[in-house]
């Protein structure tokens, strides 16, 4: 008798962020607020297409003559332009292997597969807390993970001394995942002095940094947000980096990312590129072309590049303005500066100290959708609702 293929199959655990989006979509209340999934929204709740992106798309529509495959490496001009955007002048571009990937997550997975092949015995050290998908990506390729202290939820501050102490116990050759900027979920970033101290520690302990830079331009600025990665590139012989264009180009649905490996020399970079290409070929064969072509078109055209810089700056200023407004609203409503850390964070996310019961109460009583760990997408909060939001959170904390 044949065995039923799916008889013993159990439902997988729900992704908390995607599940939250489903609950929000099913909620008929007109005043509900979605602070879950990480996308930028304007005051009307829309996620607009950038002018520079539309202009690049029009140009591509008028000039492209084929939809042929781009190869497993993807658009090589795009990948070269991404090296310049991310690394700047911190290193010789010939030392950087780069490959177009389907989104920042695709870049992470290609690099995880690469590590599983070249360093299968290594432990990947993740910050506590980190993006929920990080551990799953490394587990999917069979790599061990461990956590180092990063953020104190109760005190709403970095744990840099504890971070350094824990990494001193990591084995030589281990991998250290770092958020290049706009830490997800806390919004708390290392400063320049801390990046330099960390670079020295990684070099001393022979640890390899793996920088996830998904929000370049959303924190302090394009160059400022890449400063930590560039410090590492200047001081260490090798590193890995996964970059995303979802946020800073607003290309969420196009899935545009880049996997990069800084090697000791150009020959090793070529080999790394070839190895990453093999992994990409077995994972998804060829990456989607349209989004990467948009990014390349913008980065190679002075007028489009200038307009993109202007649009990105406006988005960043809007998010920073929301942070200041939110901290002020909490201060006025509570009479304390307990939430002052919101004004000092960077990027889309911050953490609120709320229990699961309080998060559920926010959803059921106020239509406020918050991820189960207390992460909120500040960029998804309408300015007109900030005062109401602060009062609702304080009421929830007081009630329970």
Secondary structure, 3 states (H helix, E strand, C coil): CCCCCCCCCCCCCCCHHHHHHHHHHHCCCCCCEECCCCCCCCCCCCCCCCHHHHHHHHHHHHHCCCCCCCCCCCCHHHHHHHHHHHHCCCCCHHHEEEEEECHHHHHHHHHHHHHHHHCCCCEEEEEECCCCHHHHHHHHCCCEEEEEECEECCCCEECHHHHHHHHCCCCCCCEEEEECCCCCCCCCCCCHHHHHHHHHHHHHHCCEEEEEECCCCCCCCHHHHCHHHHHHHHHCCCEEEEEECCCCCCCHHHCCEEEEEECCCHHHHHHHHHHHHHHHHHHCCCCCCHHHHHHHHHHCCHHHHHHHHHHHHHHHHHHHHHHHHHHHHHHHHHCCCCCHHHHHCCCCEEECCCCHHHHHHHHHHHCEECCCCCEEEHHHCCHHHHHHHHHHHHHHHHHC
